[in-house]
Amino acid sequence: MLPIYKETHWVYKTAYITRIGWFIFHLIVLIFFLNTMPYFWLVLPLFFAAFLLPQWAGSEKNCFGVKYYPFIELGLSGLFLIVGCYLLGEYSSFLAYPALCAGIYSIGKDRWYLLVGFSLIPFLAVAVIGLEHLGMGVIDGLFFFSVGVAIAKVLESERKTQLLLDENLRQNQLLEEYARQIEKVTLLEERNRLARDLHDTIGHTYTSVIMGLDATSILLKTAPVQAEEHVHRLSEVMRDSLEEIRSHIHQIAPVEDKEELSAQLKRIASEFAQHTRTDIEFDSIDQVNVNISSQGTVTLVRCLQESLTNAIRHGQASQIKITIYVENQSLKLVIKDNGIGIQEKDYGFGLLGMKERLESLQGRLTIESSQHGGTCVNCYVPVIDYVQRRIEHNDKSANCG
């Protein structure tokens, strides 16, 4: 048995304190009621040995006295019971609490040997004083040791549960860290892709314009009218290129952006309506403000931008309705237009990109369209569950120590 200041569980501390009380009670009985017996001074050292040696046999778990405490308790307390009964001439229940403590501290296969030992000791004590003293007291060792083993098994089960909860918490923290790393990598890939798009767009446009200006400078003196036409065409190319560059820059979501998703989507829709003179209605049911990953936010932004572009460029829509709400543990973004619909059901480059983005987040994309009946694009992104909070709650509720 470890010293009380090294015990970590209240059950062991209680057993330790009660063991001391058990000793004090029997010491009082010996001093006040048995001090006149002939062998009192022989019994008293044996009594102190039966109490002190098991309880203070070591201060570390790997010490012999701590490691084999149940057997020391069995040997010394059992010997004192037999000697005490022989000298007193009657049976005593001295073995009850030592057997309980031995059961609490017992482990593994040792329990079977201890169970046999604590079952036989009372019978030996009765045998030395006569079988006429045989009574229910002979089951003290068996009964209290079994109760101790039951308590030990409960404590072992609690420890295993606590270890599982700690491991689950650690694994959950690792998963969260992996998710954050994946988000960083995904955002980095997204920025690199946009950087390549910008590089290709600017490089191609500027090269065309420079070559066109070089040709126009030659035509200025020989064919002014044709040179003027070249200038107008180059001006249109630059305008188109500027709009395309603005579109790419508009897609870059800064990491520090703390704007709520619904507000961000509404702003994008308003700007698009302003530039294209399209009637766009935005509806955020129940003021949606849910917890989704930053990658999910970027994905919904991209899906909205692609859907709006398709509705105007391919669907020739004049009215668009955008709705965002929670449905079955998923955040659902709906973009519905009154355009001519999708003629072919095959996914193009833009729709395929939307589908892959959503599926990478365990989401999905569905499209409903009919000729001259408009198109409805449905984007689903799972809402993040509060796993950490649930684990912490279970961790506290399962800790009985």
Sequence and secondary structure as in RCSB ss.txt:
>XXXX:A:sequence
MLPIYKETHWVYKTAYITRIGWFIFHLIVLIFFLNTMPYFWLVLPLFFAAFLLPQWAGSEKNCFGVKYYPFIELG
LSGLFLIVGCYLLGEYSSFLAYPALCAGIYSIGKDRWYLLVGFSLIPFLAVAVIGLEHLGMGVIDGLFFFSVGVA
IAKVLESERKTQLLLDENLRQNQLLEEYARQIEKVTLLEERNRLARDLHDTIGHTYTSVIMGLDATSILLKTAPV
QAEEHVHRLSEVMRDSLEEIRSHIHQIAPVEDKEELSAQLKRIASEFAQHTRTDIEFDSIDQVNVNISSQGTVTL
VRCLQESLTNAIRHGQASQIKITIYVENQSLKLVIKDNGIGIQEKDYGFGLLGMKERLESLQGRLTIESSQHGGT
CVNCYVPVIDYVQRRIEHNDKSANCG
>XXXX:A:secstr
   GGG  SHHHHHHHHHHHHHHHHHHHHHHHHSTTSTTHHHHHHHHHHHHHHHHTS SSTTSHHHHTHHHHHHH
HHHHHHHHHHHHHSS   TTHHHHHHHHHH  TTHHHHHHHHHHHHHHHHHHHH GGG SGGGGHHHHHHHHHHH
HHHHHHHHHHHHHHHHHHHHHHHHHHHHHHHHHHHHHHHHHHHHHHHHHHHHHHHHHHHHHHHHHHHHHHHH HH
HHHHHHHHHHHHHHHHHHHHHHHHHH   TT    HHHHHHHHHHHHHHHHT EEEEEETT       HHHHHHH
HHHHHHHHHHHHHTT  SEEEEEEEEETTEEEEEEEE S   S  S  HHHHHHHHHHHHTT EEEEEE TTS E
EEEEEEE    HHHHHHHHHHHH   
